Amino acid sequence: MAISYNKKELEKKREKKRKEKQQRRAERKSAETQSFDDMIAYVDEHGVISSTPPDPNANAEIDLESIEVSTPKKEALEDTVLSGRVEHFNAEKGYGFIKDLSGIEKYFFHISHAPAAIAEGNLVSFELERGDRGMNAVRITLTNKSQ
């Protein structure tokens, strides 16, 4: 039974790959002989990684009273009155969106926090309150009917 040229070439390639793989495995095993001390890295007070341990005599004194073990209190949102324009209002479902005139933010509002005569295009003043899905416009008042 004759072996074709292509089969011989494929067998040679496979054997070459096997030998290369064995050689790489042997190189990895010889490289694994590093000691644990050679693998340790140190981080100094500035966050720089080095291979030398830090000088224990160079430690700065820390006032234990200055350490705070808590998160700072969240400051309450300022009750500032914002102005905006009603961008969208669905009277059937009773909700809409107000675009803040001082920025690009849009805020959701429900008809229960707005006057009954509100319509798209009205200029309004409002305050913000955190809702389930973000900031909501509340205490909405019409400032000037426009467009």
N, C-alpha and C positions, 0 to 999 in steps of 0.2 A: 504494500500500500504506500503510495507516494504522498508526501506532505507537500502541499503547495508552498510557494514562495511567501505568500501573504501570512500563512499560518506560522511559518518560521520567524518572520519579522515580528509578529504579535507576541510569540513566545519570548523572543529576545527582549522586547520592550518590557514585558511583565517581569522577567528576571532582573532586568536593570532597575526597575522600580523597587523590587523587593530588596535588592542590595542597597539602594540609596536609603530606603526606609530603615534598614538595619543599621546603617552607618549613622543616620541621624539619631536613632535611639541610643547608640553607643556614645555619641557626643553628649547627649542630654544626661546620661548616667554619669559621665565623667565630670560634667559641670555641676552636678548635685553635691559634690564633695565640699561645698562652701560651708563654713561654720555658721552657727546661729548669729554670732557677733558680727559677722560680715554683712548679714542681711538686715540688721537693725538700722532704722533711720530715726533721727531726733528732730524735733521741731523747737526752734527757739522762741523767745517772747514776741518776735515780730512775725511769726508764722513761716519762717524760712526753714526748709528741710535741709539737714546736713548729716554727715556721717559721724561727726564728733559729738560727744555728749556735752550738755551745757555745763558751765562752771557753777558748782553749787555755792560758791562764795559770792557770786554776782547777783544773787536773788535780791530783789527790792522788797522792802518792808511794806506790808499791806495793812491798812487800818481796817480791822474787822467790822467796826461800826459803819464803815462806808459801803459795805456790801449790802445790796438790797435783794432779797430772795422773794420777789413777787413781780407781777406784771403791773405796769403803771395803769391807773384808772383811766378808762376811756372818758374823754371829755364829752359832755353832752353836746349834741348839735345846737348851734346857736339858733334861736328862734327868729331868724331873719325873714322878712317878707320878700319874696321874689316876685318878679313880674314875667309874664309869658303870654303866649298866644295859643288858643285852642286849635290844635292841628287836626284833630279827628274827634268826632263825637257821634256815638250811636245811641240815639234816643230810645230805640226799642229795647236795647239791652242795658242801658243806663251806665255806660262807661265811656271814657275818652282818654285822649293824651294831650298834654300841654307841653309846648316847646318853650324852654327857658330863653328869654330874650338876651341874657348876658352870656349864653354859651350855646352848646349844641345838644345839650341833654334834653330828653323827652321824659316826662313823668306821667304815670298812670293816675287817673282819678275816677272815682265813682260818683254817681249823681247825688248820693247821700251827703257828700262833702261839698257840693256845688249848688249855686242858685238854680231854680227851676228854669229860668229864662236863658240859660247858657246855650251857645251855639258855636259852630265852627267859625273861626276867624275872630272871635271876641278876644279883646285884651283883658287879662285877668291878673290879679295879684293872689299869691298863694303861699302856703308854708309847706315844708316837707316833713314827712313822718315815715319811719321805717315800717314797711309792710312785709308780708310773707315772701314776696319775690323782688324786693328792692325798695327804693324810695317812692313814696306815693305823695301826690299833691293833696293837701287837705286845707280846710278853712279858705275856700276859694271865694273871691269876691270879684264882681265885674268892675273894671276900672273905667273902661271906655268902649262902647260898642263901635266896632269898625268892620268895614268890608262886609 
